[in-house]
């Protein structure tokens, strides 16, 4: 059983920063991609960032230059450093991994940016 647990969300003022963490447990050998998605109220879940097993990163245009994704394979963890936050970043953020052809999701962590 694979489990993903996010942490690090919260309330921050516009222009501030947060760092999200995602710890993966279970039979995790062979994680291909680790990523982050978000869902704002009334909107569909959208891609934010991803990092491959080889360290190649990909970002949504809306977060390029502000967010940085990283992973620590030794700790089975992934991170999302979010800087220069604005109100449009307010959403529930979900950790995602692609493992042996299957998608796994965390429970989500709320990020709220006040203006």
C-alpha positions in Angstrom: 0.0 0.0 0.0 1.4 3.4 -1.0 0.6 6.4 1.1 1.4 10.1 0.5 1.2 12.6 3.3 1.5 16.3 2.6 2.3 19.0 5.1 3.4 22.6 5.2 0.2 24.4 4.1 -1.2 27.3 5.9 -2.2 31.0 5.8 0.4 33.5 4.3 0.3 37.1 3.2 0.7 38.0 -0.4 4.4 38.0 -1.3 5.2 35.5 1.3 6.6 31.9 1.0 5.6 28.4 2.0 7.3 25.1 1.6 5.2 22.0 1.1 6.4 18.5 1.9 5.2 15.1 0.7 6.4 11.9 2.3 5.8 8.7 0.5 5.5 5.3 2.3 4.9 1.8 1.3 6.2 -0.2 -1.7 7.7 2.8 -3.5 10.5 1.3 -5.6 10.2 2.6 -9.1 8.6 6.0 -8.6 8.7 7.6 -12.1 7.4 11.0 -11.4 6.5 13.0 -8.3 4.5 16.1 -8.7 2.1 18.7 -7.2 -1.4 19.7 -8.3 -3.8 22.2 -6.9 -7.5 22.8 -6.9 -9.1 26.1 -6.1 -12.8 26.4 -5.1 -15.0 25.9 -8.0 -12.2 25.0 -10.4 -10.7 21.8 -11.7 -7.6 20.3 -10.4 -4.6 21.7 -12.3 -1.0 20.7 -12.7 1.6 22.8 -10.8 5.0 21.1 -11.0 6.6 17.7 -11.5 10.1 16.1 -11.2 11.2 12.9 -12.8 13.3 10.2 -11.4 16.2 11.7 -13.3 15.6 15.1 -11.8 14.0 16.8 -14.8 11.5 19.4 -13.7 8.4 20.8 -15.3 6.3 23.7 -14.2 3.0 25.3 -15.0 3.5 28.7 -16.7 1.6 30.4 -13.8 4.3 29.3 -11.2 7.5 29.4 -13.3 10.2 31.5 -11.6 8.3 31.4 -8.2 7.9 27.7 -7.3 10.7 25.1 -7.1 10.1 21.4 -6.9 12.7 19.0 -5.5 12.9 15.5 -4.2 15.0 13.6 -1.7 15.0 9.9 -2.7 16.8 8.9 0.5 13.9 10.3 2.5 11.2 9.2 0.1 10.1 12.8 0.1 9.3 15.6 -2.3 9.0 19.3 -1.7 7.5 22.4 -3.3 9.1 25.7 -2.4 6.6 28.5 -3.1 7.8 32.1 -3.2 6.1 35.4 -4.1 2.7 33.9 -3.4 -0.5 35.7 -4.5 -4.2 35.2 -4.1 -4.4 33.1 -7.2 -2.2 30.5 -5.5 -4.9 29.9 -2.9 -6.0 26.2 -3.3 -5.7 22.7 -1.9 -2.4 21.3 -3.0 -2.1 17.6 -3.7 1.0 15.5 -4.0 1.1 12.9 -6.8 3.3 10.1 -7.8 3.3 7.8 -10.8 4.4 4.4 -9.7 4.3 1.2 -11.8 1.7 2.7 -14.1 -0.6 3.8 -11.3 -1.4 7.3 -9.9 -1.3 7.9 -6.2 -2.5 11.0 -4.4 -2.2 12.6 -1.0 -5.1 13.9 1.0 -4.2 17.5 0.2 -3.0 20.5 2.2 -4.7 23.9 2.2 -2.7 27.0 1.1 -4.4 30.3 1.6 -2.9 33.6 0.5 -4.3 36.8 2.0 -4.1 40.0 0.1 
